Protein backbone atom coordinates (compact mmCIF):
# COMPACT_ATOMS: atom_id res chain seq x y z
CA UNK A 1 0.00 0.00 0.00
CA UNK A 2 2.95 2.38 0.49
CA UNK A 3 3.40 3.52 -3.13
CA UNK A 4 -0.37 4.05 -3.43
CA UNK A 5 -0.69 6.06 -0.22
CA UNK A 6 2.40 8.07 -1.16
CA UNK A 7 0.98 8.94 -4.57
CA UNK A 8 -2.34 9.96 -3.00
CA UNK A 9 -0.53 12.12 -0.46
CA UNK A 10 1.48 13.82 -3.20
CA UNK A 11 -1.63 14.59 -5.21
CA UNK A 12 -4.22 15.37 -2.57
CA UNK A 13 -2.21 16.28 0.54
CA UNK A 14 -0.68 14.14 3.26
CA UNK A 15 -3.22 15.19 5.90
CA UNK A 16 -6.17 13.69 4.05
CA UNK A 17 -4.34 10.38 3.59
CA UNK A 18 -3.28 10.29 7.25
CA UNK A 19 -6.84 10.92 8.43
CA UNK A 20 -8.15 8.10 6.25
CA UNK A 21 -5.33 5.85 7.42
CA UNK A 22 -6.25 6.47 11.06
CA UNK A 23 -9.74 5.15 10.33
CA UNK A 24 -8.28 2.07 8.67
CA UNK A 25 -6.10 1.48 11.74
CA UNK A 26 -9.10 1.84 14.04
CA UNK A 27 -11.07 -0.71 12.00
CA UNK A 28 -8.07 -3.05 12.03
CA UNK A 29 -7.94 -3.00 15.83
CA UNK A 30 -11.71 -2.98 16.40
CA UNK A 31 -12.52 -5.97 14.17
CA UNK A 32 -10.60 -8.61 16.16
CA UNK A 33 -11.74 -6.96 19.39
CA UNK A 34 -15.38 -7.37 18.39
CA UNK A 35 -15.04 -10.72 16.59
CA UNK A 36 -12.01 -12.65 17.91
CA UNK A 37 -11.81 -15.26 15.16
CA UNK A 38 -8.57 -16.24 13.34
CA UNK A 39 -9.86 -15.10 9.94
CA UNK A 40 -11.06 -11.77 11.37
CA UNK A 41 -7.72 -11.26 13.13
CA UNK A 42 -5.91 -11.87 9.83
CA UNK A 43 -8.08 -9.35 8.01
CA UNK A 44 -8.03 -6.77 10.81
CA UNK A 45 -4.41 -6.90 11.97
CA UNK A 46 -2.97 -8.18 8.69
CA UNK A 47 -4.82 -6.13 6.08
CA UNK A 48 -6.48 -3.07 7.61
CA UNK A 49 -3.65 -2.09 9.95
CA UNK A 50 -1.15 -2.72 7.14
CA UNK A 51 -2.97 -0.24 4.91
CA UNK A 52 -3.42 2.13 7.84
CA UNK A 53 0.29 2.15 8.63
CA UNK A 54 1.06 2.87 4.97
CA UNK A 55 -1.21 5.93 5.14
CA UNK A 56 -0.11 7.27 8.53
CA UNK A 57 3.52 6.16 8.67
CA UNK A 58 6.88 7.16 7.29
CA UNK A 59 6.11 7.65 3.60
CA UNK A 60 3.21 10.04 4.07
CA UNK A 61 4.82 11.95 6.93
CA UNK A 62 8.17 12.29 5.18
CA UNK A 63 6.52 13.55 2.00
CA UNK A 64 4.78 16.33 3.91
CA UNK A 65 7.89 17.29 5.88
CA UNK A 66 10.06 17.07 2.78
CA UNK A 67 7.87 19.59 0.96
CA UNK A 68 7.67 21.92 3.95
CA UNK A 69 11.37 21.90 4.89
CA UNK A 70 14.23 23.70 3.20
CA UNK A 71 16.68 21.46 1.33
CA UNK A 72 19.37 22.16 3.92
CA UNK A 73 17.25 20.86 6.81
CA UNK A 74 15.13 18.24 5.01
CA UNK A 75 17.02 15.14 6.18
CA UNK A 76 17.42 16.48 9.71
CA UNK A 77 13.70 17.17 10.10
CA UNK A 78 12.65 13.86 8.57
CA UNK A 79 15.03 12.20 11.03
CA UNK A 80 13.22 14.05 13.80
CA UNK A 81 9.93 12.62 12.52
CA UNK A 82 11.40 9.12 12.68
CA UNK A 83 12.56 9.79 16.23
CA UNK A 84 8.99 10.75 17.13
CA UNK A 85 7.73 7.46 15.74
CA UNK A 86 10.29 5.55 17.79
CA UNK A 87 9.31 7.48 20.90
CA UNK A 88 5.69 6.52 20.33
CA UNK A 89 6.63 2.88 19.91
CA UNK A 90 8.74 2.88 23.05
CA UNK A 91 5.88 4.42 25.02
CA UNK A 92 3.04 2.34 23.60
CA UNK A 93 4.61 -1.11 24.10
CA UNK A 94 4.63 -1.03 27.93
CA UNK A 95 1.23 0.71 27.92
CA UNK A 96 -0.34 -2.03 25.84
CA UNK A 97 1.35 -4.75 27.89
CA UNK A 98 -0.18 -3.21 31.00
CA UNK A 99 -3.61 -3.03 29.39
CA UNK A 100 -3.42 -6.69 28.38
CA UNK A 101 -2.39 -7.72 31.88
CA UNK A 102 -5.12 -5.72 33.61
CA UNK A 103 -8.02 -5.81 31.12
CA UNK A 104 -7.26 -8.52 28.58
CA UNK A 105 -6.26 -8.44 24.93
CA UNK A 106 -9.77 -7.75 23.61
CA UNK A 107 -10.22 -4.58 25.66
CA UNK A 108 -6.66 -3.51 24.85
CA UNK A 109 -7.43 -3.73 21.13
CA UNK A 110 -10.55 -1.63 21.61
CA UNK A 111 -8.58 1.03 23.49
CA UNK A 112 -5.96 1.06 20.73
CA UNK A 113 -8.72 1.60 18.17
CA UNK A 114 -9.82 4.69 20.10
CA UNK A 115 -6.26 5.99 20.56
CA UNK A 116 -5.38 5.90 16.85
CA UNK A 117 -8.44 8.00 16.04
CA UNK A 118 -6.56 10.89 17.69
CA UNK A 119 -4.60 11.02 14.45
CA UNK A 120 -7.69 12.38 12.66
CA UNK A 121 -7.73 15.84 14.32
CA UNK A 122 -3.92 15.94 14.15
CA UNK A 123 -4.06 15.37 10.40
CA UNK A 124 -5.95 18.64 9.98
CA UNK A 125 -2.76 20.47 10.94
CA UNK A 126 -0.66 18.58 8.41
CA UNK A 127 -0.52 19.31 4.65
CA UNK A 128 -4.23 19.15 3.77
CA UNK A 129 -3.69 19.66 0.04
CA UNK A 130 -0.65 19.77 -2.19
CA UNK A 131 1.03 23.19 -1.96
CA UNK A 132 0.22 25.48 -4.87
CA UNK A 133 3.82 25.81 -6.01
CA UNK A 134 3.93 22.08 -6.75
CA UNK A 135 0.55 22.01 -8.49
CA UNK A 136 1.70 24.74 -10.86
CA UNK A 137 5.36 23.96 -11.53
CA UNK A 138 5.72 20.19 -11.07
CA UNK A 139 2.34 18.51 -10.52
CA UNK A 140 2.19 15.17 -8.74
CA UNK A 141 1.38 12.22 -10.97
CA UNK A 142 -1.21 10.70 -8.62
CA UNK A 143 -2.41 7.12 -8.94
CA UNK A 144 -2.88 7.28 -12.71
CA UNK A 145 0.75 8.17 -13.31
CA UNK A 146 2.23 5.90 -10.64
CA UNK A 147 3.19 2.99 -12.97
CA UNK A 148 4.89 5.33 -15.41
CA UNK A 149 6.69 7.12 -12.55
CA UNK A 150 7.91 3.79 -11.17
CA UNK A 151 9.29 2.74 -14.56
CA UNK A 152 11.10 6.06 -15.06
CA UNK A 153 12.55 6.01 -11.55
CA UNK A 154 13.80 2.42 -11.72
CA UNK A 155 15.40 3.18 -15.08
CA UNK A 156 17.62 5.70 -13.25
CA UNK A 157 20.79 3.88 -12.21
CA UNK A 158 21.25 5.74 -8.94
CA UNK A 159 17.63 5.31 -7.81
CA UNK A 160 17.84 1.58 -8.60
CA UNK A 161 21.00 1.29 -6.50
CA UNK A 162 19.37 3.11 -3.58
CA UNK A 163 16.38 0.76 -3.85
CA UNK A 164 18.68 -2.28 -3.89
CA UNK A 165 20.42 -1.15 -0.73
CA UNK A 166 17.07 -0.50 0.96
CA UNK A 167 16.07 -4.10 0.21
CA UNK A 168 19.05 -5.28 2.26
CA UNK A 169 18.08 -2.92 5.07
CA UNK A 170 14.63 -4.51 5.28
CA UNK A 171 16.11 -8.01 5.06
CA UNK A 172 18.26 -7.46 8.15
CA UNK A 173 15.58 -5.66 10.17
CA UNK A 174 12.87 -8.17 9.31
CA UNK A 175 14.98 -11.08 10.49
CA UNK A 176 16.11 -9.42 13.73
CA UNK A 177 12.63 -8.22 14.66
CA UNK A 178 11.05 -11.63 14.12
CA UNK A 179 13.81 -13.96 15.30
CA UNK A 180 16.27 -12.27 17.67
CA UNK A 181 14.28 -13.20 20.83
CA UNK A 182 13.98 -16.83 19.70
CA UNK A 183 17.69 -16.99 18.86
CA UNK A 184 18.58 -15.75 22.34
CA UNK A 185 16.28 -18.33 23.93
CA UNK A 186 17.87 -21.12 21.89
CA UNK A 187 21.26 -19.91 23.15
CA UNK A 188 20.09 -20.40 26.75
CA UNK A 189 19.43 -16.78 27.72
CA UNK A 190 16.28 -15.85 29.68
CA UNK A 191 13.22 -15.04 27.56
CA UNK A 192 13.08 -11.50 28.95
CA UNK A 193 16.43 -10.64 27.36
CA UNK A 194 14.88 -10.75 23.89
CA UNK A 195 12.12 -8.34 24.86
CA UNK A 196 14.62 -6.07 26.59
CA UNK A 197 16.82 -6.12 23.47
CA UNK A 198 13.93 -4.98 21.26
CA UNK A 199 13.10 -2.23 23.75
CA UNK A 200 16.75 -1.14 23.73
CA UNK A 201 16.65 -0.96 19.94
CA UNK A 202 13.62 1.33 20.13
CA UNK A 203 15.15 3.59 22.78
CA UNK A 204 18.46 4.07 20.95
CA UNK A 205 16.64 4.60 17.68
CA UNK A 206 15.12 7.84 19.05
CA UNK A 207 18.37 9.88 19.05
CA UNK A 208 19.86 7.77 16.27
CA UNK A 209 17.22 8.65 13.68
CA UNK A 210 17.64 12.38 14.26
CA UNK A 211 21.44 12.21 14.22
CA UNK A 212 21.49 10.10 11.06
CA UNK A 213 19.32 12.69 9.34
CA UNK A 214 21.49 15.52 10.58
CA UNK A 215 24.63 13.81 9.25
CA UNK A 216 23.49 14.57 5.70
CA UNK A 217 24.22 18.25 6.42
CA UNK A 218 27.89 17.27 6.60
CA UNK A 219 28.36 14.40 4.13
CA UNK A 220 26.40 13.03 1.18
CA UNK A 221 23.42 10.89 2.27
CA UNK A 222 24.58 8.03 0.01
CA UNK A 223 27.93 7.82 1.78
CA UNK A 224 26.22 7.87 5.18
CA UNK A 225 23.84 5.11 4.03
CA UNK A 226 26.73 2.88 2.95
CA UNK A 227 28.45 3.47 6.29
CA UNK A 228 25.28 2.51 8.18
CA UNK A 229 24.91 -0.76 6.26
CA UNK A 230 28.57 -1.58 6.87
CA UNK A 231 28.27 -0.74 10.59
CA UNK A 232 25.31 -3.11 10.89
CA UNK A 233 27.31 -5.93 9.29
CA UNK A 234 30.24 -5.28 11.63
CA UNK A 235 27.90 -5.31 14.64
CA UNK A 236 26.35 -8.61 13.55
CA UNK A 237 29.82 -10.13 13.04
CA UNK A 238 30.89 -9.04 16.53
CA UNK A 239 27.64 -10.38 18.00
CA UNK A 240 28.02 -13.89 16.58
CA UNK A 241 31.80 -14.10 17.09
CA UNK A 242 31.39 -14.79 20.81
CA UNK A 243 28.83 -16.76 22.86
CA UNK A 244 25.84 -14.46 23.54
CA UNK A 245 25.45 -12.91 26.97
CA UNK A 246 22.84 -10.55 28.35
CA UNK A 247 25.22 -7.58 28.43
CA UNK A 248 26.65 -8.34 24.99
CA UNK A 249 23.14 -8.64 23.54
CA UNK A 250 22.12 -5.27 24.94
CA UNK A 251 25.29 -3.67 23.57
CA UNK A 252 24.48 -5.16 20.16
CA UNK A 253 20.89 -3.90 20.43
CA UNK A 254 22.11 -0.40 21.30
CA UNK A 255 24.37 -0.23 18.24
CA UNK A 256 21.69 -1.64 15.93
CA UNK A 257 19.05 0.61 17.45
CA UNK A 258 21.12 3.72 16.82
CA UNK A 259 21.05 3.05 13.06
CA UNK A 260 17.78 1.07 12.97
CA UNK A 261 15.67 3.62 11.05
CA UNK A 262 18.53 5.98 10.26
CA UNK A 263 18.51 5.04 6.54
CA UNK A 264 14.98 6.40 6.08
CA UNK A 265 15.70 10.16 6.31
CA UNK A 266 18.86 9.63 4.24
CA UNK A 267 16.96 7.74 1.53
CA UNK A 268 14.30 10.45 1.51
CA UNK A 269 16.93 13.18 1.18
CA UNK A 270 18.73 11.34 -1.63
CA UNK A 271 15.47 10.91 -3.57
CA UNK A 272 14.48 14.56 -3.09
CA UNK A 273 17.87 15.73 -4.37
CA UNK A 274 17.32 13.85 -7.62
CA UNK A 275 13.60 14.16 -8.29
CA UNK A 276 12.38 17.06 -6.17
CA UNK A 277 9.60 16.73 -3.61
CA UNK A 278 6.40 16.94 -5.68
CA UNK A 279 6.29 13.13 -6.00
CA UNK A 280 8.37 12.34 -2.93
CA UNK A 281 5.68 10.19 -1.28
CA UNK A 282 5.25 7.98 -4.34
CA UNK A 283 8.99 7.68 -5.06
CA UNK A 284 9.77 6.84 -1.44
CA UNK A 285 6.87 4.36 -1.47
CA UNK A 286 8.31 2.54 -4.48
CA UNK A 287 11.69 2.36 -2.78
CA UNK A 288 10.07 1.27 0.50
CA UNK A 289 8.28 -1.55 -1.33
CA UNK A 290 11.74 -3.05 -1.91
CA UNK A 291 12.52 -2.62 1.81
CA UNK A 292 9.36 -4.47 2.82
CA UNK A 293 9.94 -7.25 0.32
CA UNK A 294 13.37 -7.71 1.88
CA UNK A 295 11.79 -7.70 5.34
CA UNK A 296 9.31 -10.36 4.23
CA UNK A 297 12.14 -12.56 2.91
CA UNK A 298 14.33 -12.02 5.98
CA UNK A 299 11.58 -13.00 8.42
CA UNK A 300 10.22 -15.82 6.26
CA UNK A 301 13.52 -17.48 5.33
CA UNK A 302 14.63 -17.31 8.96
CA UNK A 303 11.47 -19.15 10.00
CA UNK A 304 11.99 -21.82 7.33
CA UNK A 305 15.63 -22.29 8.35
CA UNK A 306 14.64 -22.74 11.98
CA UNK A 307 12.06 -25.37 11.03
CA UNK A 308 14.56 -27.29 8.90
CA UNK A 309 17.74 -27.06 10.98
CA UNK A 310 16.55 -26.12 14.47
CA UNK A 311 18.86 -23.06 14.66
CA UNK A 312 19.78 -19.83 12.93
CA UNK A 313 23.52 -20.58 12.70
CA UNK A 314 23.63 -20.63 8.89
CA UNK A 315 21.74 -17.36 8.54
CA UNK A 316 24.08 -14.91 10.22
CA UNK A 317 26.68 -15.07 7.45
CA UNK A 318 23.90 -14.27 4.96
CA UNK A 319 22.96 -11.24 7.05
CA UNK A 320 26.55 -10.00 6.98
CA UNK A 321 26.93 -10.57 3.23
CA UNK A 322 23.66 -8.77 2.48
CA UNK A 323 24.78 -5.75 4.52
CA UNK A 324 28.14 -5.56 2.76
CA UNK A 325 26.45 -5.84 -0.64
CA UNK A 326 24.13 -2.97 0.32
CA UNK A 327 27.12 -0.82 1.27
CA UNK A 328 28.88 -1.51 -2.03
CA UNK A 329 25.73 -0.79 -4.05
CA UNK A 330 24.98 2.44 -2.19
CA UNK A 331 28.54 3.73 -2.46
CA UNK A 332 28.21 3.38 -6.25
CA UNK A 333 25.50 6.06 -6.30
CA UNK A 334 26.75 9.21 -7.99
CA UNK A 335 26.38 12.70 -6.62
CA UNK A 336 23.42 14.46 -8.27
CA UNK A 337 24.03 17.57 -10.39
ABEGO torsion letter per residue (X at the ends): XAAAAAAAAAAAEAAAAAAAAAAAAAAAAAAAAABBBAAAAAAAAAAAAAAAAAAABAAAAAAAAAAABBAAAAAAAAAAAAAAAAAAAAAAAAAAAAAAAAAEAAAAAAAAAAAAAAAAAAAAABBABBBAAAAAABBBAEAAAAAAAAAAAAABAAAAAAAAAAAAAAAAAAAAAAAAAAAAAAAGBBAAAAAAAAAAAAAAAAAAAAAAAAAAAABBAAAAAAAAAAAAAAAAAAAAABBBBAAAAAAAAAAAAAAAAAAAAAAAAAAAAAAEAAAAAAAAAAAAAAAAAAAAAAAAAAAAAAAAAGBAAAAAAAAAAAAAAAAAAAAABBBBX
